[in-house]
Amino acid sequence: MELFKNPRFLKGYQAEALRIKEDALKEKDPLYALGRYVKSLRSNDENYIKTQISFFHRRPKLKYLLIDLDNTIFDFTKAELLSLRLTFENLGIEAKDSYINTYLEINHELWKALERREITKEQLSYQRFAKTFAKLKLEPKLASKAEYFYNRELAKHPFYLNGAEKVIEELSQDYAIAIITNGFKDIQRPRIANSTLSDHIKALYISQEIGYDKPAKEFFEYVLHDLKDLDKSHYLIVGDSLSSDIKGASNIGIEAVLVGSANKENVFDLTSLAYLKRVLAFAPFDE
């Protein structure tokens, strides 16, 4: 790559790698900073490096950030584990790790099936505890109660991921933020209402209300039409899921950022949402 011939870039690249790659972008010299950033990627994959570098350009047309909710803004894993333990306790069942892990495995497979359009939201809601209780040989009649208790508890716990609350507030001053989620409406709306998020977002799009789940192209077409702006260069999609957020961005043809997940695709990725404002501000190249 031509960039590797630039002495300022090379000086940064030859420096010690950073533990958190986004810290490199604090450097005042943009090419030196870029060199440190690439070094911190600890990768020899030229396509991956090119993808990361190419993200850093000015975006004068960017107006909207379409951001996923769970494990992008909210710490869903923390809320999920707490809600599961409280659910089992409410039913008089010991919240064994093996019970929770069984639910998590079944629930994960059902969400993947939903993304593939093999099941409906209603089937997912019914099946996840029904299948869990059947596999664990627990009283089948308690499965519907478990679903009720779990949803009630989950709606109460909008835990933010580190730095997410602050960066959403900051980004909302420069961009219109819309939340895009495959979660259940009766859980997502109360969670957002119980947080500060509603003060900083322009819109909330829940697949259950739209009739299509991410990554369906129809979901994103609905969002663009509802925002009354069909220019895809005005948008950036941000999320933690390759199979729903990143694939959805690819389906609709909008640039995307992967947050906090293992990157197996040719897409720009961040350690966490907390760094999004920093990377958008870091623009050593013209568009």
C-alpha positions in Angstrom: 0.0 0.0 0.0 1.2 3.5 -0.9 0.6 4.7 2.6 3.3 2.5 4.0 5.8 4.6 2.0 4.9 7.8 3.9 7.5 8.5 6.6 5.0 10.1 9.0 2.8 7.0 8.7 5.7 4.7 9.1 6.9 6.5 12.2 3.6 5.8 13.8 3.5 2.2 12.5 6.9 1.5 14.0 5.8 2.7 17.4 4.6 0.3 20.0 1.1 -1.1 19.4 -1.7 0.3 21.6 -3.9 -1.9 23.7 -7.0 -0.1 22.5 -6.7 0.8 18.9 -8.9 3.9 19.0 -6.5 5.6 21.4 -4.1 6.1 18.4 -6.6 8.6 17.0 -5.9 11.1 19.8 -2.5 11.9 18.1 -2.3 15.3 16.6 -0.5 14.3 13.4 -3.2 12.3 11.4 -0.8 10.2 9.4 1.3 9.3 12.5 -2.0 8.5 14.2 -3.1 6.3 11.3 0.2 4.5 11.5 -0.2 3.8 15.2 -3.8 2.7 14.5 -2.8 0.2 11.8 0.0 -1.2 14.0 -2.6 -1.7 16.9 -4.8 -3.8 14.6 -2.1 -6.5 14.8 -3.1 -7.9 11.4 -1.3 -8.8 8.2 -4.6 -9.0 6.3 -4.2 -6.3 3.6 -7.9 -6.2 2.8 -8.8 -5.8 6.4 -6.3 -3.0 6.9 -7.5 -1.3 3.7 -11.1 -1.5 5.0 -10.1 0.1 8.3 -8.1 2.9 6.6 -10.7 3.7 4.0 -13.2 4.6 6.7 -11.3 7.7 7.7 -12.6 10.3 5.3 -14.8 13.3 5.6 -18.5 12.7 5.2 -20.2 16.0 4.5 -23.4 14.3 3.6 -23.8 12.2 6.7 -27.0 13.1 8.5 -28.4 9.9 10.2 -27.0 7.3 12.5 -29.1 4.1 12.5 -27.9 2.4 15.7 -28.8 -1.0 17.0 -29.9 -1.2 20.7 -28.9 -4.4 22.4 -25.2 -4.9 23.0 -24.5 -1.8 21.0 -25.9 0.8 23.3 -27.5 -1.2 26.1 -25.7 -4.0 27.9 -28.2 -6.7 27.0 -26.1 -9.5 28.3 -26.0 -8.1 31.8 -29.8 -7.4 31.7 -30.6 -10.8 30.3 -28.6 -12.7 32.9 -30.1 -10.7 35.8 -33.6 -11.2 34.4 -33.2 -14.9 33.9 -32.0 -15.4 37.5 -35.0 -13.4 38.8 -37.3 -15.4 36.5 -36.2 -18.8 37.9 -36.4 -17.4 41.4 -39.9 -16.1 40.9 -40.9 -19.6 39.8 -39.3 -21.3 42.8 -36.6 -22.9 40.7 -32.9 -22.7 41.5 -31.2 -20.5 38.9 -28.5 -23.0 38.1 -25.8 -22.0 35.6 -26.6 -25.1 33.5 -30.3 -24.0 33.3 -29.3 -20.5 32.2 -26.9 -21.8 29.6 -29.5 -24.1 28.2 -31.9 -21.2 27.7 -29.2 -19.1 26.2 -28.3 -21.7 23.6 -31.9 -22.3 22.6 -32.7 -18.6 22.5 -29.6 -17.9 20.3 -30.6 -20.6 17.8 -34.2 -19.3 17.7 -33.0 -15.7 17.0 -30.9 -17.0 14.1 -33.9 -18.8 12.8 -35.9 -15.6 13.0 -33.2 -13.7 11.0 -33.5 -16.4 8.3 -37.3 -16.0 8.3 -37.8 -19.6 9.4 -40.0 -18.6 12.4 -42.1 -15.7 13.6 -41.6 -13.4 16.6 -44.5 -15.0 18.3 -43.1 -18.5 17.7 -39.8 -17.4 19.2 -41.5 -16.0 22.2 -43.4 -19.2 22.9 -40.7 -21.7 22.0 -37.7 -20.4 23.9 -38.9 -21.2 27.4 -41.0 -24.2 26.2 -38.0 -25.8 24.7 -35.8 -24.9 27.6 -38.2 -26.4 30.2 -38.7 -29.5 28.1 -34.9 -30.1 27.8 -34.4 -29.5 31.5 -37.4 -31.7 32.4 -39.1 -28.9 34.3 -42.8 -28.4 34.7 -44.1 -27.5 31.2 -46.9 -25.4 32.5 -44.4 -23.0 34.0 -42.9 -22.0 30.6 -45.5 -19.4 29.8 -45.1 -17.9 33.3 -41.3 -17.8 32.7 -41.8 -15.8 29.5 -44.0 -13.3 31.3 -41.7 -12.9 34.3 -38.6 -12.7 32.0 -40.1 -10.0 29.8 -41.3 -8.0 32.8 -37.9 -8.0 34.4 -36.0 -7.3 31.2 -38.1 -4.2 30.5 -36.9 -2.7 33.8 -33.1 -2.9 33.1 -31.7 -0.5 30.5 -28.1 -0.9 31.5 -25.7 1.2 29.3 -22.5 -0.2 27.9 -19.4 1.7 29.1 -19.3 5.1 27.4 -22.5 4.6 25.3 -24.7 7.0 27.2 -22.2 9.9 26.8 -21.4 9.3 23.2 -25.1 9.1 22.2 -25.6 12.5 23.8 -22.6 13.9 22.0 -23.5 12.4 18.6 -27.1 13.6 18.8 -25.8 17.2 18.6 -24.4 16.5 15.1 -26.5 13.8 13.7 -30.1 12.5 13.9 -30.1 9.2 15.7 -32.6 6.5 15.0 -32.7 3.2 16.9 -33.1 0.0 14.9 -33.9 -3.1 16.8 -35.3 -6.6 16.4 -36.3 -6.7 20.0 -39.9 -7.1 21.3 -41.8 -3.9 21.4 -43.2 -4.5 24.9 -39.6 -4.8 26.2 -37.8 -2.2 24.1 -40.2 0.8 24.5 -40.2 0.6 28.4 -36.4 0.1 28.5 -35.9 3.2 26.4 -38.5 5.1 28.4 -36.7 4.1 31.6 -33.4 5.6 30.3 -32.1 8.9 29.0 -32.0 7.6 25.5 -35.3 9.0 24.5 -33.9 12.5 25.0 -31.4 12.1 22.2 -33.0 10.0 19.5 -35.2 11.1 16.5 -37.0 7.8 16.0 -37.3 4.3 17.2 -37.8 1.4 14.7 -38.8 -1.9 16.1 -39.1 -4.8 13.6 -42.1 -6.3 15.3 -44.0 -3.0 14.6 -42.7 -2.7 11.0 -43.4 -6.3 10.0 -39.8 -7.2 8.9 -36.8 -8.2 10.9 -33.2 -7.1 10.3 -31.4 -8.0 8.0 -34.4 -7.8 5.6 -34.0 -5.0 3.0 -37.7 -4.2 3.6 -36.9 -3.2 7.2 -34.4 -0.6 6.1 -36.5 0.6 3.2 -39.3 1.4 5.7 -36.8 3.4 7.8 -35.5 5.5 5.0 -39.0 6.2 3.7 -40.3 7.1 7.2 -37.3 9.5 7.6 -38.2 10.9 4.2 -34.7 10.8 2.9 -33.8 8.1 0.4 -30.2 9.3 -0.2 -28.1 6.4 1.2 -25.0 8.5 1.5 -26.8 10.4 4.3 -26.8 7.2 6.5 -24.5 5.1 8.6 -25.6 1.8 10.2 -24.0 0.8 13.5 -24.5 -2.5 15.3 -22.9 -5.5 17.0 -24.4 -8.2 14.7 -22.8 -9.4 11.5 -25.9 -11.4 10.6 -28.5 -8.7 11.2 -26.9 -5.2 11.3 -24.0 -5.6 8.9 -25.8 -8.0 6.5 -28.8 -5.6 6.6 -26.5 -2.7 5.7 -25.1 -4.7 2.8 -28.7 -5.6 1.6 -29.7 -2.0 1.5 -26.4 -0.6 0.3 -25.5 1.7 3.3 -22.1 2.0 4.9 -21.8 0.2 8.2 -19.7 0.0 11.4 -19.4 -3.2 13.5 -19.2 -2.7 17.2 -17.6 -5.0 19.8 -17.8 -8.2 17.8 -15.3 -10.5 16.1 -14.9 -9.2 12.6 -15.1 -11.9 9.9 -16.3 -9.6 7.2 -14.8 -6.8 5.2 -16.3 -4.1 7.4 -15.0 -1.3 9.6 -15.1 -2.2 13.3 -14.9 -0.5 16.6 -14.0 -1.8 20.1 -17.1 -0.1 21.4 -19.7 2.5 20.5 -17.9 4.9 22.9 -15.4 5.6 20.1 -17.8 6.4 17.3 -17.6 10.2 17.7 -13.8 10.0 17.7 -13.5 8.0 14.5 -16.1 10.1 12.7 -14.1 13.2 13.6 -10.8 11.6 12.5 -10.7 12.4 8.7 -7.2 12.6 7.2 -8.6 12.0 3.7 -11.1 13.8 1.6 -14.2 12.0 0.4 
